[in-house]
Amino acid sequence: MKTITIKVSEKIHDLLIWFFKKFSKEELEILDHEKWQNITSELEEDLKQSLDGKDPHYSIEEIENSMEEILKKFGA
């Protein structure tokens, strides 16, 4: 899904919301400002931790090897 931010006048706000509600949640989700701020803050914090080296990083090969070991351990 892609995210867009728009500013609308009070004059068309209700009409625009009415139109958006015609779509399913899978097609369009309306995020209120507070929810948008929370998502943005979480993403910024995740990025900061990643750039600071606080989050572990794994190569595809490391993940595949780890998954193989887990599968062997549980007999799958």
C-alpha positions in Angstrom: 0.0 0.0 0.0 1.1 3.6 -0.6 0.4 6.5 1.7 -0.5 10.0 0.7 -1.1 13.1 2.8 -3.6 15.7 1.7 -5.0 18.9 3.1 -8.7 19.6 2.3 -10.9 22.5 3.1 -13.7 22.1 5.7 -16.1 22.6 2.7 -15.2 19.3 1.0 -14.0 17.2 4.0 -17.2 15.4 4.6 -17.8 14.7 1.0 -14.3 13.3 0.6 -14.6 11.1 3.6 -17.9 9.8 2.3 -16.3 8.9 -1.0 -13.3 7.2 0.7 -15.6 5.1 2.8 -16.9 3.5 -0.4 -13.6 1.5 -0.6 -12.8 -1.6 1.4 -10.1 -1.6 4.1 -7.9 -3.6 1.8 -8.2 -0.9 -0.9 -8.0 2.2 1.3 -7.5 3.0 4.9 -8.1 6.4 6.5 -5.5 7.2 9.1 -6.3 10.0 11.5 -3.4 12.4 12.3 -2.6 10.8 15.6 -2.3 7.3 14.1 -0.2 8.7 11.3 2.1 10.4 13.9 2.4 7.2 15.8 3.4 5.2 12.8 5.9 7.8 11.6 7.5 8.0 15.1 7.8 4.2 15.3 9.4 4.1 11.8 11.8 6.9 12.7 12.8 5.1 15.9 13.3 1.8 14.0 15.5 3.6 11.4 17.5 5.3 14.1 18.2 2.1 16.0 19.1 0.3 12.7 21.6 3.1 11.7 23.1 3.2 15.3 23.9 -0.5 14.9 21.6 -1.5 17.8 19.5 -3.9 15.6 21.1 -7.1 14.4 21.5 -7.5 10.6 21.5 -10.8 8.9 22.3 -11.9 5.4 20.0 -14.1 3.4 22.4 -16.9 3.7 22.5 -16.5 7.5 18.8 -16.6 7.7 18.6 -19.7 5.4 21.2 -21.5 7.5 19.4 -20.6 10.7 16.1 -21.8 9.3 17.7 -25.1 8.2 19.0 -25.7 11.7 15.6 -25.0 13.2 13.9 -27.4 10.8 16.5 -30.1 11.5 16.0 -29.6 15.2 12.3 -30.1 15.0 12.5 -32.9 12.4 10.8 -31.0 9.6 
